[in-house]
Amino acid sequence: MTNKVHPYIPNMVPEVKEEMLKEIGAQSTMELYSCIPEELQLKKDMDIPEALTEYELRRHVEGLLSKNISANEYLNFLGAGCWQHFVPAVCDEVNQRAEFLTAYAGEPYEDHGRYQALFEYQSLLAELVDMDVVNVPTFDWGQAAATSIRMAARITGRKKILLASTVAPERSKIVVNYGSPELEFDFVGFEENTGLLDLDDLASKLSNDTAAIYFENPSYLGFIESQGAEISKLAKKHGALMVVGVDPISLGVLAPPSQYGADIVCGDLQPLGMHMNYSGGQAGFIATRDEEKFVNEYPSRLFGIVPTVKEGEYGFGDVAYERTSFALREKGKESVGTQTALWGITAGVYLSLLGPNGMYELGQTIMQNSQYAVKQINKIPGVKGSRLSSPFFKEFIIDFNDTGLSVEAINKKLLEKKIFGGKDLSKEFPEYGQSALYCVTEVHTKDDLDQLITSLKEIVTN
């Protein structure tokens, strides 16, 4: 019997353990494992490091973390699903509020303060995406997209799903995994020079068995899909729903998907007041019209104002309105583990801070910065600042094929200059060869952009 007493494990005092074993008639703790078959018992010591004290463990972990270099030390032009945006200080303050900080989704139904905050968040986001109903946050955009597509399948009673080939590869894998094996998936091609969905290919694959078509706008490749109305028309011809994934921070300058026919809108809340956190800080949303066929299919909580009949203050039979929560988990529907309520509240705070014109001004700044970057990059010999001819928002493909250098080599040189380069697309989209997806947002100053341009010019010319 060991004499070591672990501070976080109860009953580790040797005398206490001995008394407990005596009470149950056992000589040692090993007798407790007698029910485990002999062939399953480990007969050797486990090959794991020696135990550390709390102080030693803290030093070890901090030492590992100190090896990381973040966007605070280096210039960052990497997006591809998690973007560097400015996070107001008040958002960080909200993240530390004990009344909002929950282990996960939180279940105390008497917590009216948090419910009020979630109601405000859903109201603000609904206004931004021009829809009536918004859910509490899902885990991330991938889960929001997958859930939206499952909703569409239940609403239509169909199994076939069409996905744009320009959907983020990681997201499309989540969607297919989430829908399999019940749903059938097929991908719709795109025009290589514009990135736009191939309408002929879409028309040939749509049928009366199609539940939904899903695409993203702005797309993973940065371009703006300008054919939304045409896509919607083709989908409606066959009774299919149109599900659109959107970056909400773009909606100050771009029309929301509802205005070109989207039935379900989803996306990521990360741009709305959440730090990049080594792939954390993600939270998805789903939005629809206030129609029973859509609302009944939400697998997560909704907050709204509903009429109730009360006796007393309003007189018997009068209609009063109260904010309430709807838990819409029904048998047969997928379970959605919602991200902590904190992310929704943070996004609501962010949107309220920007006011009525803030999203427009923010979107304008992002587009102006990204346009400036592309214009200057185009002046570098052998480099195309934007591989696609379609308009873009904050991300764009830089084509390095004529430089004779790989994106991997260029990014290594950029790291030496304390710059995080764009996402290497050579594996995900080999048709673009040595091209990279770059991201420019409101955090980038003219000096930042000029530093990138100067660095790229030195690398490709030397």
KOLVEX-90718 format. One record per residue (C-alpha): residue number from 0; residue in one letter; x, y, z. Coordinates in Angstrom, 2 decimals. Layout:
   seq   type        xx        yy        zz
   NUM      a         X         Y         Z
...
//
This chain:
   seq   type        xx        yy        zz
     0      m      0.00      0.00      0.00
     1      t      1.42      3.36     -1.00
     2      n      2.14      5.95      1.65
     3      k      1.61      8.82     -0.80
     4      v     -1.50     10.89     -0.15
     5      h     -2.95     12.70     -3.18
     6      p     -4.57     16.03     -2.22
     7      y     -7.38     15.75     -4.80
     8      i     -8.41     12.12     -4.25
     9      p    -10.48     11.41     -1.12
    10      n     -9.70      8.55      1.26
    11      m     -6.04      8.33      0.26
    12      v     -4.84      8.29      3.86
    13      p     -3.41      4.76      4.38
    14      e     -5.30      4.23      7.64
    15      v     -8.60      5.17      6.00
    16      k     -7.97      2.85      3.03
    17      e     -7.09     -0.01      5.36
    18      e    -10.28      0.52      7.37
    19      m    -12.40      0.59      4.19
    20      l    -10.83     -2.64      2.88
    21      k    -11.36     -4.33      6.24
    22      e    -15.03     -3.32      6.18
    23      i    -15.61     -5.12      2.87
    24      g    -13.39     -8.07      3.73
    25      a    -10.59     -7.40      1.24
    26      q     -6.85     -7.59      1.84
    27      s     -5.86     -5.15     -0.93
    28      t     -7.36     -3.04     -3.70
    29      m     -6.19     -5.62     -6.24
    30      e     -8.89     -7.98     -4.98
    31      l    -11.45     -5.48     -6.27
    32      y    -10.34     -6.27     -9.83
    33      s    -10.96    -10.00     -9.57
    34      c    -14.06     -9.68    -11.77
    35      i    -11.88     -8.52    -14.70
    36      p    -10.94    -11.46    -16.97
    37      e     -7.31    -12.48    -16.72
    38      e     -6.59    -11.78    -20.40
    39      l     -7.73     -8.17    -19.99
    40      q     -5.56     -7.40    -16.99
    41      l     -2.40     -5.34    -17.55
    42      k      0.59     -7.29    -16.23
    43      k      3.22     -4.59    -16.60
    44      d      3.82     -1.04    -15.51
    45      m      2.24      1.64    -17.70
    46      d      4.74      3.55    -19.81
    47      i      3.73      7.03    -18.68
    48      p      5.75      9.91    -17.21
    49      e      6.21     10.25    -13.48
    50      a      3.53     12.22    -11.66
    51      l      4.14     15.94    -11.23
    52      t      3.19     18.28     -8.42
    53      e      0.76     21.06     -9.28
    54      y      3.61     23.56     -9.45
    55      e      5.71     21.28    -11.66
    56      l      2.73     20.67    -13.93
    57      r      2.07     24.41    -14.24
    58      r      5.69     25.06    -15.23
    59      h      5.58     22.20    -17.75
    60      v      2.39     23.40    -19.45
    61      e      3.47     27.05    -19.47
    62      g      6.73     25.98    -21.05
    63      l      4.85     24.20    -23.83
    64      l      2.53     27.17    -24.39
    65      s      5.43     29.63    -24.53
    66      k      6.61     27.91    -27.71
    67      n      3.50     29.16    -29.52
    68      i      3.67     32.40    -31.49
    69      s      0.33     34.15    -31.81
    70      a     -1.12     36.90    -33.96
    71      n     -0.19     39.32    -31.19
    72      e      3.51     38.92    -32.03
    73      y      3.32     38.32    -35.79
    74      l      1.28     39.90    -38.56
    75      n     -1.51     37.52    -39.49
    76      f     -3.14     37.06    -42.90
    77      l     -4.50     33.57    -42.27
    78      g     -8.28     33.10    -42.18
    79      a     -9.99     30.10    -43.80
    80      g    -12.68     29.72    -41.14
    81      c    -11.24     31.49    -38.09
    82      w    -10.53     35.16    -38.65
    83      q     -8.71     37.92    -36.80
    84      h    -11.16     40.69    -35.99
    85      f    -11.07     43.39    -33.34
    86      v    -12.69     42.32    -30.07
    87      p    -13.95     45.24    -27.94
    88      a    -12.88     45.19    -24.30
    89      v    -16.46     44.95    -23.09
    90      c    -16.79     41.56    -24.84
    91      d    -13.93     40.23    -22.73
    92      e    -15.63     41.67    -19.66
    93      v    -18.84     39.81    -20.48
    94      n    -16.84     36.59    -20.86
    95      q    -15.80     36.90    -17.21
    96      r    -19.26     37.55    -15.77
    97      a    -20.07     34.70    -13.41
    98      e    -23.81     34.91    -14.05
    99      f    -23.25     34.20    -17.75
   100      l    -20.36     31.74    -17.48
   101      t    -21.76     28.22    -17.50
   102      a    -20.27     24.76    -17.74
   103      y    -21.89     24.25    -21.14
   104      a    -25.39     25.27    -22.14
   105      g    -26.79     25.63    -18.63
   106      e    -30.25     24.51    -17.59
   107      p    -31.55     26.66    -14.70
   108      y    -34.91     27.80    -16.03
   109      e    -35.27     30.44    -13.33
   110      d    -32.20     32.25    -14.71
   111      h    -34.20     35.07    -16.28
   112      g    -31.23     37.43    -16.61
   113      r    -29.37     35.09    -18.91
   114      y    -32.55     34.30    -20.82
   115      q    -33.13     38.01    -21.32
   116      a    -29.59     38.39    -22.67
   117      l    -30.09     35.47    -25.07
   118      f    -33.39     36.95    -26.20
   119      e    -31.61     40.21    -27.00
   120      y    -28.86     38.33    -28.88
   121      q    -31.35     36.39    -30.97
   122      s    -33.29     39.56    -31.73
   123      l    -30.18     41.42    -32.90
   124      l    -28.89     38.55    -35.01
   125      a    -32.33     37.99    -36.54
   126      e    -32.33     41.63    -37.62
   127      l    -28.84     41.29    -39.08
   128      v    -29.67     38.20    -41.16
   129      d    -33.21     39.46    -41.94
   130      m    -34.92     36.39    -40.51
   131      d    -37.51     35.96    -37.77
   132      v    -36.20     33.09    -35.66
   133      v    -32.66     32.41    -34.40
   134      n    -31.51     29.57    -32.13
   135      v    -29.10     29.55    -29.23
   136      p    -25.56     28.94    -30.51
   137      t    -24.51     25.55    -31.82
   138      f    -20.96     24.30    -31.38
   139      d    -19.65     25.85    -34.60
   140      w    -20.54     26.67    -38.22
   141      g    -20.05     23.06    -39.27
   142      q    -22.65     21.85    -36.80
   143      a    -25.00     24.69    -37.71
   144      a    -24.76     23.78    -41.41
   145      a    -25.21     20.08    -40.74
   146      t    -28.21     20.70    -38.49
   147      s    -29.76     23.10    -41.03
   148      i    -29.49     20.43    -43.71
   149      r    -31.02     17.79    -41.44
   150      m    -33.87     20.23    -40.76
   151      a    -34.38     20.68    -44.51
   152      a    -34.48     16.92    -45.02
   153      r    -37.16     16.50    -42.35
   154      i    -39.23     19.41    -43.68
   155      t    -39.24     18.10    -47.25
   156      g    -39.25     14.41    -46.41
   157      r    -36.43     13.92    -48.93
   158      k    -32.94     12.43    -48.67
   159      k    -30.82     13.98    -51.43
   160      i    -28.57     16.94    -50.57
   161      l    -26.53     19.04    -53.01
   162      l    -23.41     20.81    -51.72
   163      a    -21.41     23.45    -53.58
   164      s    -17.88     22.17    -54.23
   165      t    -16.56     25.48    -52.87
   166      v    -17.91     24.78    -49.37
   167      a    -15.05     24.70    -46.85
   168      p    -13.66     21.13    -47.11
   169      e    -13.58     20.67    -43.35
   170      r    -17.19     21.86    -43.10
   171      s    -18.42     19.63    -45.92
   172      k    -16.86     16.62    -44.15
   173      i    -18.78     17.50    -40.98
   174      v    -22.01     17.88    -42.94
   175      v    -21.60     14.55    -44.75
   176      n    -20.60     12.75    -41.55
   177      y    -23.56     14.25    -39.68
   178      g    -26.02     13.25    -42.39
   179      s    -24.70      9.78    -43.21
   180      p    -25.92      7.18    -43.81
   181      e    -29.49      8.50    -43.87
   182      l    -28.89     11.30    -46.36
   183      e    -27.33     11.16    -49.83
   184      f    -24.83     13.84    -50.83
   185      d    -23.65     15.09    -54.20
   186      f    -21.38     18.02    -55.07
   187      v    -22.13     20.75    -57.60
   188      g    -19.23     22.05    -59.68
   189      f    -18.05     25.65    -60.01
   190      e    -16.52     27.90    -62.63
   191      e    -12.77     27.93    -62.14
   192      n    -12.17     31.58    -63.09
   193      t    -15.04     33.06    -61.06
   194      g    -15.69     30.49    -58.35
   195      l    -19.42     30.84    -59.04
   196      l    -21.67     27.80    -58.88
   197      d    -22.09     26.02    -62.21
   198      l    -25.81     26.53    -62.83
   199      d    -25.92     23.95    -65.62
   200      d    -24.44     21.32    -63.33
   201      l    -26.88     22.35    -60.59
   202      a    -29.87     22.08    -62.95
   203      s    -28.78     18.61    -64.08
   204      k    -28.49     17.34    -60.49
   205      l    -31.66     18.88    -59.05
   206      s    -34.69     16.61    -58.99
   207      n    -37.93     16.10    -57.11
   208      d    -35.90     13.98    -54.66
   209      t    -33.66     16.89    -53.66
   210      a    -34.18     18.19    -50.13
   211      a    -31.78     21.15    -50.25
   212      i    -28.92     22.90    -51.96
   213      y    -26.24     24.33    -49.64
   214      f    -23.64     26.97    -50.55
   215      e    -21.74     29.70    -48.70
   216      n    -21.68     33.43    -49.34
   217      p    -19.06     34.84    -49.07
   218      s    -17.55     31.50    -49.96
   219      y    -14.66     29.68    -48.36
   220      l    -12.55     30.95    -51.28
   221      g    -13.58     34.52    -50.49
   222      f    -15.65     35.36    -53.58
   223      i    -19.21     36.66    -53.41
   224      e    -21.78     34.31    -54.94
   225      s    -23.84     36.67    -57.10
   226      q    -26.25     34.05    -58.45
   227      g    -28.32     33.57    -55.31
   228      a    -31.63     34.44    -56.94
   229      e    -30.99     32.09    -59.88
   230      i    -29.99     29.26    -57.53
   231      s    -33.15     29.80    -55.49
   232      k    -35.32     29.78    -58.61
   233      l    -33.85     26.45    -59.74
   234      a    -34.26     24.94    -56.27
   235      k    -37.87     26.10    -55.88
   236      k    -38.74     24.63    -59.27
   237      h    -38.17     21.20    -57.71
   238      g    -39.52     22.05    -54.26
   239      a    -36.05     21.97    -52.69
   240      l    -34.97     24.33    -49.92
   241      m    -32.02     26.70    -50.20
   242      v    -29.66     26.70    -47.22
   243      v    -26.99     29.41    -47.20
   244      g    -23.96     29.69    -44.93
   245      v    -22.88     33.26    -44.28
   246      d    -20.16     35.21    -42.50
   247      p    -22.36     37.57    -40.42
   248      i    -19.78     40.35    -40.36
   249      s    -20.28     40.76    -44.13
   250      l    -23.94     41.68    -43.77
   251      g    -23.30     45.36    -43.20
   252      v    -22.40     45.65    -46.90
   253      l    -23.87     42.52    -48.50
   254      a    -27.53     41.59    -48.83
   255      p    -28.57     38.87    -46.36
   256      p    -29.36     35.49    -47.93
   257      s    -33.06     35.87    -47.13
   258      q    -33.26     38.60    -49.77
   259      y    -32.23     36.24    -52.55
   260      g    -34.37     33.30    -51.53
   261      a    -32.69     31.47    -48.64
   262      d    -35.01     29.33    -46.56
   263      i    -32.46     28.57    -43.82
   264      v    -29.43     30.72    -43.00
   265      c    -26.52     29.52    -40.87
   266      g    -23.00     30.67    -40.09
   267      d    -20.33     31.30    -37.48
   268      l    -20.50     33.84    -34.65
   269      q    -16.71     33.97    -34.19
   270      p    -16.31     37.31    -36.04
   271      l    -18.77     38.95    -33.64
   272      g    -16.59     39.59    -30.60
   273      m    -14.75     36.29    -30.17
   274      h    -10.99     35.87    -30.10
   275      m     -9.18     33.31    -32.19
   276      n     -8.32     30.65    -29.65
   277      y     -6.33     27.85    -31.28
   278      s     -9.49     26.78    -33.15
   279      g    -11.70     27.55    -30.15
   280      g    -14.07     30.47    -29.83
   281      q    -16.34     29.08    -32.54
   282      a    -20.13     29.15    -32.29
   283      g    -22.72     28.56    -35.00
   284      f    -26.18     29.98    -35.55
   285      i    -29.29     28.95    -37.49
   286      a    -32.01     31.34    -38.66
   287      t    -35.33     30.86    -40.45
   288      r    -38.64     32.53    -41.13
   289      d    -41.29     32.36    -38.41
   290      e    -43.18     29.51    -40.02
   291      e    -44.33     26.44    -38.15
   292      k    -42.67     24.00    -40.53
   293      f    -39.27     25.58    -39.77
   294      v    -39.71     26.38    -36.08
   295      n    -40.88     22.85    -35.28
   296      e    -37.62     21.44    -36.63
   297      y    -35.18     23.38    -34.46
   298      p    -33.40     20.90    -32.18
   299      s    -32.17     23.60    -29.83
   300      r    -33.64     26.28    -27.59
   301      l    -35.34     29.39    -28.89
   302      f    -36.19     32.56    -26.99
   303      g    -39.14     34.71    -27.94
   304      i    -42.19     36.67    -26.89
   305      v    -45.34     34.58    -26.74
   306      p    -48.93     35.50    -25.79
   307      t    -50.16     34.05    -22.51
   308      v    -53.44     34.40    -20.63
   309      k    -52.98     35.74    -17.10
   310      e    -55.36     36.50    -14.28
   311      g    -54.76     39.54    -12.15
   312      e    -52.82     42.53    -13.38
   313      y    -54.24     42.35    -16.89
   314      g    -57.64     41.05    -15.86
   315      f    -58.84     37.52    -16.50
   316      g    -58.67     36.58    -20.14
   317      d    -56.51     39.50    -21.22
   318      v    -53.46     38.67    -23.31
   319      a    -50.08     39.43    -21.78
   320      y    -46.71     38.88    -23.44
   321      e    -43.78     37.29    -21.73
   322      r    -40.33     36.24    -22.82
   323      t    -39.86     32.53    -22.61
   324      s    -37.71     29.65    -23.77
   325      f    -38.80     26.82    -26.04
   326      a    -37.00     23.51    -25.72
   327      l    -37.65     21.76    -29.02
   328      r    -35.97     18.40    -28.66
   329      e    -38.30     15.73    -29.96
   330      k    -37.89     12.00    -30.38
   331      g    -36.16     11.19    -33.63
   332      k    -34.38     14.52    -34.02
   333      e    -30.64     14.83    -33.72
   334      s    -29.32     16.15    -30.45
   335      v    -27.54     19.47    -30.65
   336      g    -25.10     20.17    -27.85
   337      t    -25.30     23.94    -27.74
   338      q    -22.20     25.99    -27.14
   339      t    -22.23     27.83    -23.85
   340      a    -24.78     30.63    -23.75
   341      l    -21.83     32.95    -23.29
   342      w    -20.99     33.04    -27.01
   343      g    -24.48     34.16    -27.96
   344      i    -24.45     36.84    -25.30
   345      t    -21.01     38.01    -26.46
   346      a    -22.24     38.28    -30.06
   347      g    -25.28     40.24    -28.86
   348      v    -23.09     42.66    -26.92
   349      y    -20.85     43.09    -29.97
   350      l    -23.77     43.87    -32.28
   351      s    -25.28     46.33    -29.81
   352      l    -21.94     48.14    -29.45
   353      l    -21.68     48.78    -33.18
   354      g    -25.03     50.53    -33.32
   355      p    -27.17     51.17    -36.41
   356      n    -24.32     52.11    -38.79
   357      g    -21.40     50.24    -37.29
   358      m    -21.73     47.06    -39.34
   359      y    -21.85     49.07    -42.56
   360      e    -18.76     51.08    -41.62
   361      l    -16.96     47.92    -40.54
   362      g    -17.79     46.14    -43.79
   363      q    -16.64     49.12    -45.83
   364      t    -13.32     49.21    -43.97
   365      i    -12.73     45.50    -44.54
   366      m    -13.51     45.71    -48.25
   367      q    -11.35     48.81    -48.73
   368      n     -8.41     47.16    -46.94
   369      s     -8.70     43.95    -48.94
   370      q     -9.08     45.82    -52.24
   371      y     -5.97     47.87    -51.49
   372      a     -4.00     44.72    -50.70
   373      v     -4.99     43.02    -53.97
   374      k     -4.26     46.13    -56.03
   375      q     -0.74     46.39    -54.62
   376      i     -0.03     42.64    -54.78
   377      n     -0.95     42.69    -58.49
   378      k      2.11     44.91    -59.03
   379      i      4.48     42.16    -57.86
   380      p      6.01     40.38    -60.89
   381      g      4.59     36.89    -61.43
   382      v      1.90     37.24    -58.75
   383      k     -1.86     37.61    -59.23
   384      g     -3.45     39.42    -56.34
   385      s     -6.78     37.73    -56.91
   386      r     -7.01     34.47    -58.84
   387      l    -10.78     34.82    -59.23
   388      s    -12.51     37.52    -61.24
   389      s    -15.55     37.68    -58.94
   390      p    -15.87     40.37    -56.26
   391      f    -14.67     39.34    -52.79
   392      f    -15.16     40.48    -49.22
   393      k    -12.21     39.89    -46.88
   394      e    -10.57     36.76    -48.30
   395      f     -9.03     36.25    -51.72
   396      i     -6.80     33.78    -53.55
   397      i     -3.25     34.92    -54.39
   398      d     -1.81     33.00    -57.35
   399      f      1.94     32.24    -57.07
   400      n      2.16     29.76    -59.97
   401      d      4.28     32.05    -62.19
   402      t      6.87     32.66    -59.46
   403      g      8.27     29.14    -59.58
   404      l      7.89     28.94    -55.79
   405      s      5.55     26.79    -53.74
   406      v      3.17     28.33    -51.21
   407      e      4.89     26.26    -48.55
   408      a      8.27     27.82    -49.37
   409      i      6.79     31.33    -49.48
   410      n      5.07     30.86    -46.12
   411      k      8.32     29.67    -44.53
   412      k     10.07     32.83    -45.76
   413      l      7.19     34.96    -44.47
   414      l      7.55     33.37    -41.02
   415      e     11.16     34.52    -40.98
   416      k      9.77     38.02    -41.46
   417      k      7.25     37.51    -38.62
   418      i      4.24     37.16    -40.92
   419      f      1.66     34.39    -41.03
   420      g      0.90     33.83    -44.71
   421      g     -2.32     32.57    -46.27
   422      k     -3.80     29.08    -46.31
   423      d     -2.09     26.77    -48.81
   424      l     -4.83     25.62    -51.22
   425      s     -2.70     23.23    -53.28
   426      k     -4.18     20.14    -51.63
   427      e     -7.77     21.28    -51.11
   428      f     -8.15     22.89    -54.55
   429      p     -5.36     21.47    -56.75
   430      e     -6.89     23.10    -59.84
   431      y     -5.45     26.40    -58.58
   432      g     -1.93     25.02    -58.23
   433      q      0.36     27.03    -55.97
   434      s     -2.23     29.47    -54.64
   435      a     -3.02     30.65    -51.12
   436      l     -6.11     32.04    -49.41
   437      y     -5.31     35.36    -47.73
   438      c     -7.48     37.26    -45.24
   439      v     -7.53     41.02    -44.64
   440      t     -9.82     42.61    -42.03
   441      e    -10.31     45.83    -40.11
   442      v     -7.34     45.05    -37.84
   443      h     -4.85     45.53    -40.68
   444      t     -3.41     49.01    -41.13
   445      k     -1.89     50.37    -44.34
   446      d      1.54     49.82    -42.82
   447      d      0.65     46.17    -42.13
   448      l     -0.45     45.66    -45.72
   449      d      2.61     47.45    -47.11
   450      q      4.84     45.23    -44.96
   451      l      3.19     42.12    -46.44
   452      i      3.51     43.45    -49.99
   453      t      7.18     44.39    -49.51
   454      s      7.94     40.99    -47.99
   455      l      6.21     39.07    -50.80
   456      k      8.08     41.13    -53.40
   457      e     11.44     40.39    -51.78
   458      i     10.68     36.67    -51.55
   459      v      9.49     36.14    -55.13
   460      t     12.13     38.36    -56.78
   461      n     15.08     36.93    -54.85
//
